[in-house]
Amino acid sequence: MQASYSISNISKITGLSKDTLRYYEKIDLIRNVSRDSAGKRIYTKKNLEWIQFLIKVKATGMSLSTLKQYGNLMSHKNVKNVLKRRQILAEHEINILQKQRELEQALNLIHKKYKIYEQELAELKETKKAT
């Protein structure tokens, strides 16, 4: 039997609110969520894995519209769609690598400032000792 999760379980596991999960389902970003006899959502392990992918990729700056495009391409498995999905990820990887370079540059500047502050503190301590 395949693992199943309630919306509360998925919310706790992923950190997304129930409202966000419902919204993602409403805009067709999350698909194939079944319902039990009481009408409550039943998520599968596959749903959970997709949601975790959405969270990670969205955190890197991919827009919901691009994620939706990617998801739409997954619903029809053929060579053209697989190549398009790969292209979307490759283009996004370029964006991530550019952001990574920018963050590394910012981090290097912060480290330079640390060194300047260490020098200033050392000079101030020396000045204080001399007086």
C-alpha positions in Angstrom: 0.0 0.0 0.0 1.3 3.4 -0.9 1.8 6.0 1.7 -0.8 8.7 2.0 -0.9 12.1 3.7 -3.5 14.5 4.8 -3.2 18.2 4.1 -2.2 18.7 7.7 0.6 16.1 7.3 1.9 17.7 4.1 1.7 21.1 5.7 3.8 20.0 8.7 6.3 18.1 6.5 6.8 20.9 4.0 6.3 24.0 6.1 3.7 25.3 3.6 0.4 26.5 5.0 -2.8 24.6 4.1 -3.9 27.7 2.3 -0.8 27.7 0.1 -1.3 24.0 -0.6 -4.9 24.7 -1.6 -3.8 27.6 -3.7 -1.2 25.6 -5.5 -3.8 23.0 -6.2 -6.3 25.6 -7.4 -3.8 27.0 -9.9 -3.0 23.5 -11.1 0.6 23.5 -9.7 -0.2 20.5 -7.6 -2.2 17.9 -9.5 -3.7 14.5 -9.0 -4.6 15.0 -5.3 -7.4 12.5 -4.6 -10.1 12.8 -2.0 -11.5 10.4 0.6 -15.2 9.7 1.0 -15.5 12.8 3.3 -14.0 15.0 0.6 -10.6 15.5 2.4 -7.5 15.6 0.3 -5.3 12.6 0.2 -1.7 13.3 -1.0 0.6 10.5 -2.2 4.4 10.2 -1.8 4.6 11.4 -5.4 2.7 14.5 -4.5 5.0 15.1 -1.5 8.1 14.7 -3.7 6.7 17.2 -6.2 5.8 19.7 -3.5 9.3 19.4 -2.0 10.8 20.0 -5.5 8.5 23.1 -5.9 9.7 24.5 -2.6 13.4 24.0 -3.4 13.3 25.4 -6.9 11.0 28.3 -5.9 13.4 29.2 -3.2 16.1 29.6 -5.9 13.9 32.2 -7.7 12.0 30.2 -10.2 8.6 31.8 -10.7 5.3 30.1 -10.1 4.4 30.5 -13.8 7.6 28.8 -14.9 7.0 26.0 -12.3 3.5 25.7 -13.7 4.9 25.5 -17.3 7.3 22.8 -16.1 4.5 20.9 -14.4 2.3 21.1 -17.5 5.1 19.6 -19.6 5.3 16.6 -17.1 1.7 15.6 -17.8 2.5 14.5 -21.4 5.7 12.5 -21.5 7.3 12.7 -24.9 10.7 13.6 -26.2 9.8 17.2 -26.9 8.4 17.8 -23.4 11.4 16.1 -21.7 13.8 18.3 -23.7 11.8 21.4 -22.8 11.8 20.5 -19.1 15.5 20.0 -19.3 15.9 23.3 -21.0 13.9 25.1 -18.3 16.1 23.6 -15.6 19.3 24.4 -17.6 18.2 28.0 -18.0 17.4 28.2 -14.3 20.7 26.6 -13.4 22.4 29.5 -15.2 20.4 32.0 -13.1 21.3 30.1 -9.9 25.0 30.1 -10.8 24.9 33.8 -11.5 23.3 34.5 -8.1 25.8 32.2 -6.5 28.7 34.3 -8.0 27.0 37.5 -6.8 26.6 36.1 -3.3 30.2 34.9 -3.2 31.3 38.4 -4.2 29.2 39.9 -1.4 30.6 37.4 1.0 34.2 38.3 0.0 33.4 42.0 0.6 32.1 41.2 4.1 35.3 39.2 4.9 37.4 42.2 3.8 35.4 44.4 6.1 36.0 41.9 9.0 39.8 42.3 8.3 39.5 46.1 8.3 37.6 46.0 11.6 40.1 43.6 13.2 42.9 46.0 12.2 41.0 49.0 13.6 40.4 47.2 16.9 44.0 46.2 17.1 45.1 49.8 16.5 42.6 51.1 19.1 43.9 48.6 21.7 47.4 49.8 21.0 46.4 53.4 21.3 44.6 52.7 24.6 47.7 50.9 25.9 50.0 53.9 25.0 47.8 56.3 26.9 
